[in-house]
Amino acid sequence: MTTVVNGTYHPDFAGVRDAFEQNFRQRGEVGAAVCVTVDGETVVDLWGGSADLATGRAWEADSRVVVFSCTKGATAICAHVLADRGQLDLDALVGDYWPEFASNGKERATVSMMLDHSVGVPAISGPVDAGGMYDWAYMCDLLAKQEPWWKPGTRNGYHMITFGWTVGELVRRIDGRSLGTFFREEIAQPAGLEFDIGLPAELEARVAPIIVWMPGPEYDSAFTRALVEDPQSMQAQGLGNIMQAGIDYNTRDFHAAEIGGAGGVATARGLAALYRPFALDGDGLVSVDTVARMGRTSAATSEDAMLLIPTRFALGFMKTMDNRRRAGVIAAGTSAVLSAAAFGHVGAGGSIGFADPSARMSFGYVMNRQGEGILLNDRGQTLVDATYRTLGYRSDTSGSWIK
């Protein structure tokens, strides 16, 4: 059965449309959307497939979906906006803004460590109340009391869910508004973004349910082995202690909660528009210097303490990560190959939003059927690749797209 693809695209970007259609024909796409801007103009805005297999509801232009860790990019942008305004010093101690956090070995933790995943609290090492992740104050109190898994700043490990509270609480402490409110009033509403951290009830009917991917025995990676085999591991506690008691991504409670590390609900258009200013030297939202700082690699390692693969991070954003040929690393879902200048964030299952200042391009891709792995799978990467080829980039063999 042929999936109808709707929307518009510039003729030069026919290759992106072709790749999008092939995702439905060859790669098991169910419902999805992709959007690309160049020089501030939308050159791709496509959607198609089914938003809800149970009801037969089609994916529409305004269909939204949980974008998981793409939300981290939005949370980080809030922090950088405050830094650009002189309200947040990225080199300051966290305790200057959040005194309770400066305890139990975290006294010298800095704001930049919060952003680049080196602060050492990727997991809560004790029980979390059922539904506790919906209680902002409760989660922040647990993180303030948490002993770090390593001395802050000495290594980095992906803060899968906790990032939203560590960075988001700094936003709240400085501005007074909640993370979701600050994002909505300062970033989303002025730009007309289809993106919420804490979805309003009136938009609930537009949300496409997530079709969850669960790794089977055939998917063997160090991360999944630690997750399944060792309940005391950082990986198991990082997910299990927080996501316990039947957390369901497809409920109103999850969509309404302000979960800055994993709970954002957006369209592909919203993701591309979120990053559009940073493809255009800040475009009045932040300064050129701030954009340069946002895109600079801050932490890189041959083995991320949480994901157990090589990773590279800017201050709150992922950089290009190429693990396609790494010995002992499963290729599927462990890479996200961009240009060296690009920065953004993937979400669980394969969604992605990013800016590429060198190409003056921003990109957003969302879908409802999660793919395998912990970074991009072949559906999102194929769309990214087609975009770079259209822009005249010739190769990604080096681990980043180059002209």
matplotlib code that plots the C-alpha trace (Angstrom):
import matplotlib.pyplot as plt

x = [0.0, 1.4, 1.5, 0.3, 2.9, 1.6, 3.2, 5.6, 9.2, 11.5, 12.4, 16.1, 15.1, 13.3, 15.9, 14.6, 11.1, 12.3, 14.0, 10.9, 8.7, 11.3, 11.0, 7.4, 8.0, 11.3, 12.0, 8.7, 7.7, 4.1, 3.6, 6.1, 7.0, 10.2, 10.9, 14.0, 14.8, 17.7, 18.5, 15.4, 13.0, 11.2, 12.4, 10.9, 7.6, 6.3, 4.2, 2.4, 1.2, -0.9, -1.0, -2.9, -3.1, -5.9, -8.3, -7.0, -6.4, -4.1, -1.0, -2.0, 0.0, -0.4, 0.0, 2.3, 4.3, 6.5, 10.0, 11.7, 15.3, 14.9, 13.3, 16.8, 17.8, 14.8, 15.7, 19.3, 18.2, 16.3, 19.6, 21.5, 18.9, 19.4, 23.1, 23.0, 20.9, 23.6, 21.3, 23.1, 26.9, 27.8, 31.1, 29.6, 29.0, 25.5, 25.3, 25.3, 21.8, 20.6, 22.3, 20.7, 22.4, 25.9, 26.0, 27.2, 30.3, 28.6, 29.9, 32.2, 29.8, 29.4, 26.6, 28.5, 28.8, 25.0, 24.8, 27.5, 26.5, 29.6, 27.9, 27.6, 23.9, 22.5, 20.6, 18.9, 20.3, 17.3, 13.6, 11.4, 7.7, 5.3, 4.6, 7.3, 8.7, 5.5, 6.4, 9.0, 9.9, 10.2, 12.5, 14.7, 15.0, 16.1, 18.8, 20.0, 20.5, 22.0, 25.6, 27.4, 28.3, 31.6, 33.4, 31.7, 33.6, 35.9, 34.0, 30.7, 27.7, 24.4, 21.8, 18.9, 16.0, 17.7, 19.0, 15.5, 15.5, 19.1, 19.1, 15.4, 15.7, 18.4, 16.0, 13.3, 15.5, 16.8, 13.6, 10.9, 8.7, 8.6, 10.7, 7.6, 6.2, 9.6, 10.0, 6.4, 6.5, 10.0, 10.8, 7.8, 5.0, 7.1, 8.2, 5.0, 6.6, 4.6, 6.5, 5.5, 7.1, 3.9, 1.2, -2.0, -5.1, -6.7, -3.8, -4.1, -6.3, -3.4, -0.9, 0.1, 0.6, 4.1, 4.7, 7.4, 10.5, 11.8, 15.2, 14.9, 17.6, 18.9, 19.8, 23.0, 24.8, 26.7, 24.0, 21.1, 23.1, 23.7, 20.1, 18.7, 21.4, 22.4, 19.5, 22.1, 23.8, 23.7, 21.8, 19.1, 18.7, 18.8, 15.7, 14.1, 14.0, 12.5, 10.3, 8.8, 5.2, 3.8, 4.8, 2.9, 4.2, 0.7, -1.2, -2.4, -0.4, 2.9, 2.1, 1.0, 4.0, 7.0, 9.6, 12.5, 14.7, 12.1, 8.6, 8.3, 5.5, 6.2, 5.9, 8.8, 8.0, 8.3, 11.7, 13.1, 11.7, 13.2, 16.7, 16.1, 17.6, 20.9, 21.3, 21.1, 23.7, 21.1, 18.5, 17.9, 17.2, 20.8, 24.2, 26.6, 29.0, 26.3, 25.6, 29.4, 29.5, 26.3, 27.9, 31.4, 32.2, 32.5, 32.8, 33.9, 34.8, 35.6, 33.1, 30.1, 29.5, 25.8, 25.5, 28.8, 29.6, 31.8, 29.8, 30.4, 28.4, 28.3, 26.7, 23.3, 23.5, 24.7, 27.4, 28.1, 28.7, 30.0, 30.1, 29.4, 32.7, 33.6, 34.8, 32.4, 29.7, 26.4, 26.0, 22.3, 21.1, 24.5, 25.4, 24.0, 26.2, 25.9, 28.4, 31.1, 29.4, 25.9, 24.4, 21.1, 19.5, 18.1, 15.1, 14.5, 13.4, 15.0, 13.5, 16.0, 16.2, 19.4, 20.9, 23.8, 25.2, 27.7, 24.9, 22.4, 20.1, 17.8, 16.2, 13.4, 12.1, 9.5, 7.8, 5.5, 7.1, 10.4, 13.3, 16.1, 19.0, 19.7, 20.6, 19.5, 18.2, 18.3, 15.0, 16.2, 19.8, 18.7, 16.7, 19.7, 22.0, 19.7, 19.5, 23.3, 23.7, 21.2, 23.2, 26.4, 28.0, 29.9, 31.0, 30.4, 33.3, 35.3, 32.4, 30.9, 29.4, 32.0, 31.8]
y = [0.0, 3.4, 6.0, 9.5, 12.2, 15.7, 19.1, 21.1, 21.1, 23.2, 21.3, 21.3, 19.1, 16.4, 14.0, 14.6, 13.9, 10.7, 9.6, 10.4, 8.3, 5.5, 5.4, 4.4, 1.9, 0.3, 1.2, 0.6, 4.2, 4.5, 8.2, 11.0, 14.5, 16.3, 20.1, 21.9, 25.6, 27.3, 31.0, 31.2, 29.9, 26.6, 24.4, 21.1, 20.7, 17.1, 14.7, 11.4, 8.1, 7.2, 9.2, 6.4, 2.9, 2.0, 4.6, 5.0, 8.7, 10.1, 12.2, 15.8, 19.0, 19.8, 16.3, 16.4, 13.7, 13.2, 14.0, 12.7, 14.0, 16.5, 18.4, 18.7, 21.0, 23.2, 23.2, 24.1, 27.0, 28.4, 28.4, 30.0, 32.8, 33.6, 33.5, 35.8, 38.3, 38.2, 36.5, 33.1, 32.7, 29.3, 29.3, 29.9, 27.4, 25.8, 26.6, 30.3, 29.8, 26.6, 26.4, 23.1, 21.3, 22.2, 19.2, 15.6, 16.1, 18.6, 21.7, 22.6, 21.7, 24.4, 25.4, 24.2, 20.8, 20.6, 21.3, 19.0, 15.9, 15.9, 17.0, 13.4, 12.9, 10.9, 8.6, 8.7, 5.9, 5.3, 4.7, 7.3, 7.6, 6.3, 9.2, 11.2, 12.4, 14.5, 16.4, 19.1, 20.1, 16.4, 15.5, 18.6, 17.8, 14.2, 15.5, 18.1, 15.4, 12.8, 11.9, 12.2, 9.0, 10.6, 13.8, 16.5, 17.5, 14.5, 12.5, 12.7, 10.4, 11.1, 12.4, 10.7, 12.2, 14.2, 16.8, 18.4, 19.1, 20.0, 22.6, 23.4, 24.3, 26.8, 28.5, 28.5, 29.8, 32.7, 33.7, 32.6, 31.0, 27.3, 25.8, 25.1, 28.6, 30.3, 28.3, 29.0, 32.8, 33.6, 31.3, 29.3, 31.9, 34.8, 32.5, 30.6, 27.3, 24.1, 22.8, 22.6, 21.4, 20.8, 20.4, 22.4, 20.3, 21.8, 20.3, 16.8, 15.6, 16.4, 14.0, 10.8, 7.9, 6.5, 2.9, 1.9, 0.0, -2.5, -4.2, -7.9, -10.5, -10.0, -6.4, -6.7, -3.6, -2.7, -0.3, -2.8, -5.5, -3.2, -2.1, -5.7, -7.7, -5.4, -3.7, -1.8, -0.3, 3.4, 2.5, 0.5, 3.1, 6.0, 4.7, 2.3, 4.4, 7.3, 5.6, 3.1, 2.4, 2.2, 5.6, 5.7, 8.1, 8.2, 9.6, 13.1, 13.1, 12.6, 15.1, 17.8, 17.4, 19.7, 17.0, 19.0, 16.0, 13.8, 15.1, 17.8, 17.5, 18.9, 18.9, 18.6, 22.2, 23.1, 21.5, 23.1, 26.5, 26.1, 25.9, 28.4, 31.4, 29.5, 28.9, 32.6, 34.0, 34.2, 36.1, 38.5, 35.9, 35.6, 37.1, 35.6, 34.9, 32.9, 30.8, 30.1, 29.0, 26.8, 24.9, 24.4, 20.8, 20.9, 17.2, 14.2, 10.7, 7.3, 5.7, 7.7, 6.6, 6.1, 5.1, 3.1, 4.4, 7.3, 10.6, 14.3, 17.1, 20.9, 22.8, 21.1, 19.7, 16.7, 17.1, 14.7, 11.2, 8.5, 5.0, 3.2, 1.4, 1.2, -2.2, -3.8, -1.3, -2.2, 0.1, 0.5, 3.4, 4.5, 7.3, 10.7, 12.0, 15.8, 18.4, 19.5, 22.9, 21.4, 21.1, 19.9, 16.8, 13.4, 11.8, 8.2, 6.3, 8.6, 12.1, 15.0, 18.7, 20.7, 23.8, 24.0, 27.6, 26.8, 25.8, 28.3, 25.3, 24.0, 20.6, 18.7, 15.1, 13.4, 10.0, 7.8, 4.4, 4.3, 2.8, 0.7, 2.1, 5.2, 7.8, 8.0, 5.1, 4.7, 6.7, 9.9, 9.6, 9.0, 12.3, 14.2, 12.7, 13.7, 17.2, 17.6, 16.2, 18.7, 21.5, 20.3, 18.3, 15.5, 13.0, 11.8, 9.3, 11.4, 11.1, 14.5, 15.9, 17.9, 19.9]
z = [0.0, -1.0, 1.7, 0.6, 1.4, 1.8, 2.1, 0.0, -0.9, -3.1, -6.3, -5.4, -2.3, -4.2, -2.8, 0.7, -0.5, -2.1, 1.1, 3.1, 0.8, 0.9, 4.7, 4.4, 1.6, 2.8, 6.4, 8.3, 8.9, 10.2, 10.6, 10.4, 9.3, 8.2, 7.9, 6.7, 6.5, 4.6, 5.0, 7.1, 4.4, 4.6, 1.8, 3.0, 4.9, 4.5, 6.4, 5.9, 7.2, 10.1, 13.4, 15.1, 13.8, 16.3, 15.0, 11.5, 12.1, 9.4, 10.1, 9.5, 9.1, 12.8, 14.2, 17.2, 19.0, 22.0, 20.9, 24.0, 24.4, 21.6, 24.6, 26.1, 23.2, 24.0, 27.7, 26.9, 24.6, 27.6, 29.6, 26.8, 26.3, 30.0, 29.6, 26.6, 28.7, 31.4, 33.9, 34.0, 34.1, 32.5, 34.4, 37.8, 40.5, 40.5, 44.2, 43.4, 41.9, 43.6, 47.1, 48.0, 45.0, 46.4, 48.7, 49.0, 46.7, 44.3, 45.9, 43.0, 40.3, 37.6, 35.3, 32.3, 33.8, 34.1, 30.3, 29.0, 31.0, 33.3, 36.5, 37.7, 38.5, 35.5, 37.8, 41.2, 43.3, 45.5, 45.1, 43.5, 44.4, 41.8, 39.4, 41.1, 37.8, 37.4, 40.6, 39.8, 43.3, 44.4, 41.6, 42.1, 45.9, 45.1, 42.7, 45.2, 47.7, 45.3, 45.7, 42.3, 40.5, 39.8, 40.8, 38.8, 35.8, 35.7, 33.1, 31.3, 31.0, 29.4, 31.8, 30.1, 32.1, 34.9, 32.5, 32.4, 36.1, 36.6, 33.8, 34.1, 37.8, 37.1, 34.6, 37.3, 40.0, 37.9, 36.1, 38.6, 35.9, 35.4, 32.6, 30.4, 31.0, 30.3, 27.1, 26.0, 26.7, 25.8, 22.9, 21.5, 21.4, 19.9, 17.1, 16.7, 17.5, 17.5, 20.5, 24.2, 27.4, 29.2, 26.5, 26.9, 27.1, 24.0, 21.9, 23.2, 20.3, 17.9, 19.6, 17.7, 20.1, 20.4, 19.2, 21.6, 20.6, 23.1, 22.5, 22.0, 22.6, 19.1, 19.9, 21.9, 23.2, 26.3, 27.3, 27.0, 28.7, 31.7, 31.7, 31.7, 33.6, 36.5, 38.4, 40.4, 37.4, 36.6, 33.4, 35.2, 37.9, 35.5, 33.8, 36.2, 39.4, 37.6, 34.9, 37.3, 38.1, 34.6, 33.2, 29.8, 27.1, 25.6, 28.6, 29.3, 32.5, 30.6, 28.0, 30.5, 32.8, 32.3, 31.8, 30.4, 29.6, 27.7, 27.6, 24.9, 22.4, 18.9, 15.2, 12.8, 11.8, 15.5, 15.8, 12.6, 13.7, 17.2, 15.7, 12.9, 14.8, 15.4, 11.7, 11.2, 13.6, 16.4, 14.4, 17.3, 19.9, 21.0, 19.9, 17.4, 20.2, 22.0, 18.9, 18.6, 22.3, 21.8, 18.9, 20.4, 21.6, 25.4, 26.3, 24.3, 25.5, 24.1, 26.5, 27.8, 31.4, 30.7, 27.1, 27.0, 23.5, 22.3, 22.6, 21.9, 23.5, 23.3, 26.2, 26.1, 22.6, 20.7, 18.1, 15.2, 16.6, 14.3, 15.7, 12.5, 12.4, 16.0, 17.1, 19.5, 18.9, 17.2, 14.3, 14.4, 16.4, 17.9, 15.5, 14.5, 11.6, 11.0, 9.9, 12.3, 12.8, 13.5, 17.0, 18.2, 19.8, 19.0, 20.8, 21.8, 18.7, 16.2, 16.2, 15.7, 15.6, 14.9, 13.5, 11.1, 11.1, 8.3, 6.0, 7.4, 7.8, 10.5, 10.5, 12.2, 12.0, 14.1, 13.9, 16.0, 15.6, 17.5, 15.8, 17.3, 19.2, 21.3, 18.7, 15.0, 13.1, 9.3, 8.8, 10.3, 9.1, 5.6, 5.7, 7.2, 4.5, 1.7, 3.0, 3.2, -0.3, -1.7, 0.0, -1.9, 0.9, -0.7, 2.0, 5.6, 5.6, 8.1, 10.6, 9.7, 6.5, 4.5, 1.2]

ax = plt.figure().add_subplot(projection="3d")
ax.plot(x, y, z, "-o")
ax.set_aspect("equal")
plt.show()
